[in-house]
Amino acid sequence: MFTQNDYRSSIKPIFCPGCGDYGVLAALTKAMLDLQLDPDNTVLVSGIGCSSSIPHDLKVYGIHGIHGRLLPVAEGVKFANKKLTVIGAGGDGDGYGIGLNHLIHAIRRNVDITYIVMDNEIYGLTTGQASPTSLMGHKTKTSPFGVIEKPINPIALALAAGATYVARGFSGEPNHLAMLIENGIKHKGFALIDVQSPCVSFNELNTYDWFRKRIYKLEESGHDPSSFAKAMEKAVEFDLDNSKFPIGLFYEKEGNTYEELDKAEQQGAIADTPFPTGSDVLKVLEEES
Amino acid sequence: MESVSVRIGGANGDGIDSAGMMLARIFKKLGYWIFAFRGYQSVIRGGVVWYQVRLANEKLYTYGNEVDILVALTKEAIEESMSLVKAGGLLVYDSALPNTAGRQEIKMLPLPLTELAIKAGGSIYRNTVAIGAICKLLGIDSNAAKDILLARFKKNPDVLESNSKAFDLGYGSLGDEKRGIIKLPEPGNAGKYLLNGNTALAIGAYAAGCKFYAAYPMTPASSIMEWFAKHEELGVFFKQTEDEIAAINMVIGASSAGVRAMCGTSGGGFSLMVEALGLAGMIEVPIVVVESQRTGPSTGLPTKTEQGDLLFVTHASQGDFPRIVLAPRSVEECFYLGAKAFNLAEKYQCPVIVLLDLFLSEHIESVDIDPGKVSIDRGKIQKEPIKDFKRYQITEDGISPRSIPGTKGLAFVAASDEHDEYGNLISDVLVGMPEYAELRKKMHEKRLRKLETMLKNNDIELPMVINEGAEIFIVTFGSSTESSTEALELLKERGINAGLIAFSYLHPMDSEKIKKILEGKRLVDVECNATGQLAKLIAMNTGIIIKDKVLRYDGEAITSKEIADGVEKYFRGV
């Protein structure tokens, strides 16, 4: 039986007091605890940014890589040893800006990893530049007259790319978020959990209050997460008029994972397959010549 | 050395490649050593392509400076290659071609290649008609040749029938007086396998337990990924990725999870990998990166060779971190260094770059390979739980114990930020405090100490030296080694006692030992790039300046004749 102590490290998080990412850390810890995940069989991969420091706050295996590349690293871990639980965690700049290409392809592959994006609509660690999800008109250090490009809609984008689990959470609702993460980890295939996670230091627009006034839960509104059309309808509510938008599970469906379809993976975890013998190599050489 | 070279030229889409490969297979079966190379272009139809196959009864080092038989399917192919036909050699060409001007000293042999091919089933069989004619000219028994040729088409009876007919028509198009007019040497005890550098490298990696290959298509590295794609039944995972950034990051993930992993690309793709190369250096994850160079800068000449990325790969990415750079000197070494790279990567927990180039990746050689020579050393892997596990422990040799996810009680975070011995960051709230400034130095020195350790352990091999007592030495590396070896023979014929110093381990360099090897010798630098990058690297490491250089950078591999001419010029001081 694993307890809270088996998951939380003694490192003090670098998050500012009041940062939304505390909520994500709490929710992730709760999800792991509820699922009784073995921390030694769990790999948490992150990129660069405030939120990407999260592996240090937990006692799991962590890879705190470079900006925007956490997904390929996480995929590499999963493809190498599919017995491990692999979770990715990073920010909106990391996942929807510099690393967006990888997100679309990870979704296409339906690799069995859970990806949590702590989306604060701002570049926090670099002290307040516009991010790919900053709203039109948002005044930041790099958009002093207001942002003039449309924000990425990660939910609609993930649905369009064929994602099999798409959810949005809110740091101010850690229990609801923990449920989304837990189900995301249980989901066979790629799970995207976009978390609206306020930056209290550099985003004066998208505050806790701003979110609380606007969000409602899909689970309480009779949404059917098995319907792609309904999911898309809900996803674009944010674009139509962000005076009201949902959190919760937009969409979930069964599908083959990359690991299930790949010829090498079908033979077992790659990490476990034996090294070739000399005669195996000779056979390959003969065939080649 | 007695050798025979055959070159077949035509347009893209004429099946020149498969004809060349087929000739190589036929010659191999007869017991000859083979060296073959092709010239091609970045187009799918048209243009000029050629394939040159050389055979001998002893080991060959080049595909030959001249040819005995040139078979040309197009006018352009005649123009491109006719000057290569040696005096007394043959130019076989399609008699349908207009106004073919010849050369006095070579024999012209027009044959109705297209007409015969159409009789056999279509003009696409011109290449097989040509094979038939070549076999006749070389006096090869038609049944022996056809056995090998037709084995390829067993699954497709129609194609088999047409190819059989095309071969017979080609063979029969020449009278018996032409049989064997080009004399073959007696067959010898040739190398068992016919491989190009990329395939040898892929099989070497497989032999070493590489079970993960990720790449994005890029000439001339793509055939490595195609090999892995074809062999997933061996339990080796292959992933074609969205870009090279994903490829190297996946490899870092896979290796972190304990699987020997490799990615491969050319210079352009390597440029994209550079940031992650530093990540592997910082978090001390063993990875193998293949960089098969082509003519740069930028897109350059995508189907042509160069050794222009040496200084790039030895220095790529920000900051100082240990890496190893290997440049195989032959197809055989592609196998052995492809395997060795994984031991070095895991022993020293750092990136190992294997530097090939288009010429080495794509030319074919007869090789003998003994998989028994491949040994496995996985380095310091901590498997049992220990108290106070320090993944990045400061050690005398700079190498720390590594744990693999899934191992009980040894979890840690691998961080691209500067970190302490446990992997905890010292880059944010602690940075700048005197104690942590000191720790940063210690961690940095720990990593860099691995470079000294690998030299101390003699894991970085010194260059091969041929003819220690020579009067003048060629200094070269990687794929220019074989033509340099052959140049020694040419120089000997010209009365020059030349030697060779050829590097396959380029980084790190043991300055003192290399200095001792080079000092007091007359040196000529031979490389396929415009600025003499090896000479620069040597100067940087040893202070020895090699002024005399023979460089080629038009996209072709440097030939033994060019090397011999260049060295002779310096030797005679003219």
Contacts between the chains, C-beta under 8 A, distances in Angstrom:
chain1	res1	chain2	res2	distance
A	11	B	424	6.3
A	14	B	428	5.5
A	14	B	429	6.9
A	39	B	411	6.0
A	40	B	405	7.4
A	40	B	406	6.5
A	40	B	407	6.6
A	40	B	408	5.1
A	40	B	409	6.8
A	40	B	410	7.5
A	40	B	411	5.7
A	41	B	405	7.2
A	41	B	406	5.6
A	42	B	405	7.9
A	43	B	256	7.9
A	43	B	257	7.3
A	43	B	405	4.9
A	45	B	253	7.1
A	48	B	416	7.3
A	53	B	425	7.3
A	53	B	428	7.8
A	55	B	413	4.8
A	56	B	413	5.4
A	56	B	415	7.4
A	56	B	424	6.4
A	56	B	425	6.4
A	59	B	411	5.8
A	60	B	411	5.7
A	61	B	405	4.0
A	61	B	411	4.8
A	61	B	412	7.0
A	61	B	413	7.7
A	62	B	411	7.6
A	62	B	412	7.3
A	62	B	413	3.5
A	62	B	414	6.8
A	62	B	415	7.8
A	62	B	423	7.8
A	63	B	252	7.8
A	63	B	253	7.0
A	63	B	256	5.8
A	63	B	283	7.2
A	63	B	413	7.3
A	63	B	414	4.9
A	64	B	413	5.6
A	64	B	414	6.7
A	64	B	415	4.1
A	64	B	416	6.1
A	64	B	417	6.9
A	64	B	425	7.9
A	65	B	249	6.9
A	65	B	252	7.3
A	65	B	276	7.9
A	65	B	279	5.8
A	65	B	283	7.8
A	65	B	416	5.7
A	66	B	249	7.8
A	66	B	275	5.7
A	66	B	276	6.3
A	66	B	278	8.0
A	66	B	279	5.1
A	66	B	416	5.4
A	69	B	245	6.3
A	69	B	246	7.6
A	69	B	249	4.4
A	69	B	276	6.6
A	69	B	279	8.0
A	71	B	246	7.9
A	72	B	241	6.9
A	72	B	245	7.1
A	72	B	246	4.0
A	72	B	247	7.7
A	72	B	249	3.7
A	72	B	250	4.7
A	72	B	253	6.8
A	73	B	249	4.8
A	73	B	250	7.1
A	73	B	252	5.7
A	73	B	253	4.0
A	73	B	256	7.6
A	74	B	253	6.3
A	75	B	239	7.9
A	75	B	246	7.9
A	75	B	250	5.6
A	75	B	253	6.5
A	76	B	212	7.5
A	76	B	214	7.4
A	76	B	249	6.7
A	76	B	250	3.6
A	76	B	251	6.2
A	76	B	252	6.3
A	76	B	253	2.4
A	76	B	254	4.1
A	76	B	255	7.7
A	76	B	256	7.5
A	76	B	257	7.2
A	76	B	261	7.3
A	77	B	253	4.2
A	77	B	254	6.9
A	77	B	256	6.2
A	77	B	257	4.7
A	77	B	405	6.9
A	78	B	253	7.8
A	79	B	212	7.1
A	79	B	237	5.6
A	79	B	239	6.6
A	79	B	250	7.1
A	79	B	253	7.8
A	79	B	254	6.3
A	80	B	211	7.9
A	80	B	212	6.0
A	80	B	237	7.3
A	80	B	253	6.8
A	80	B	254	3.8
A	80	B	255	7.7
A	80	B	257	3.8
A	80	B	258	7.0
A	80	B	259	4.1
A	80	B	261	7.1
A	81	B	257	4.6
A	81	B	258	7.0
A	81	B	259	7.2
A	81	B	405	7.0
A	81	B	406	6.4
A	83	B	406	7.0
A	84	B	257	6.8
A	84	B	405	5.6
A	84	B	406	6.1
A	101	B	242	5.6
A	101	B	243	6.6
A	101	B	246	7.8
A	102	B	242	6.6
A	102	B	245	8.0
A	102	B	246	5.8
A	104	B	242	7.8
A	105	B	241	7.5
A	105	B	242	4.3
A	105	B	246	7.1
A	262	B	232	7.1
A	262	B	237	7.0
A	263	B	232	4.0
A	263	B	233	6.1
A	264	B	211	7.8
A	264	B	232	4.4
A	264	B	233	7.8
A	264	B	234	7.7
A	264	B	235	5.5
A	264	B	236	5.9
A	264	B	237	4.4
A	264	B	238	7.0
A	265	B	237	6.7
A	267	B	235	5.0
A	268	B	235	7.7
A	270	B	211	5.2
A	270	B	212	6.4
A	270	B	235	7.1
A	270	B	237	4.8
A	270	B	254	7.6
A	270	B	259	5.5
A	271	B	211	8.0
A	271	B	257	6.0
A	271	B	258	5.2
A	271	B	259	5.2
A	271	B	404	7.8
A	271	B	406	7.7
A	273	B	211	6.4
A	273	B	235	4.0
A	275	B	208	8.0
A	275	B	209	3.8
A	275	B	376	6.5
A	276	B	206	6.2
A	276	B	207	6.3
A	276	B	209	7.1
A	276	B	234	7.1
A	278	B	371	4.4
A	278	B	372	5.3
A	278	B	374	7.9
A	280	B	234	7.6
A	281	B	203	6.7
A	281	B	206	6.8
A	281	B	207	4.4
A	281	B	371	3.8
A	281	B	374	7.5
A	282	B	371	6.0
A	284	B	203	5.6
A	284	B	206	6.6
A	284	B	231	7.4
A	284	B	234	7.5
A	285	B	192	7.7
A	285	B	193	5.2
A	285	B	195	7.8
A	285	B	203	6.2
A	285	B	369	6.1
A	285	B	371	7.6
A	286	B	193	8.0
A	288	B	193	6.8
A	288	B	194	8.0
A	288	B	195	6.2
A	288	B	199	5.9
A	288	B	203	6.9
A	289	B	28	7.5
A	289	B	192	7.0
A	289	B	193	4.2
A	289	B	194	4.6
A	289	B	195	6.7
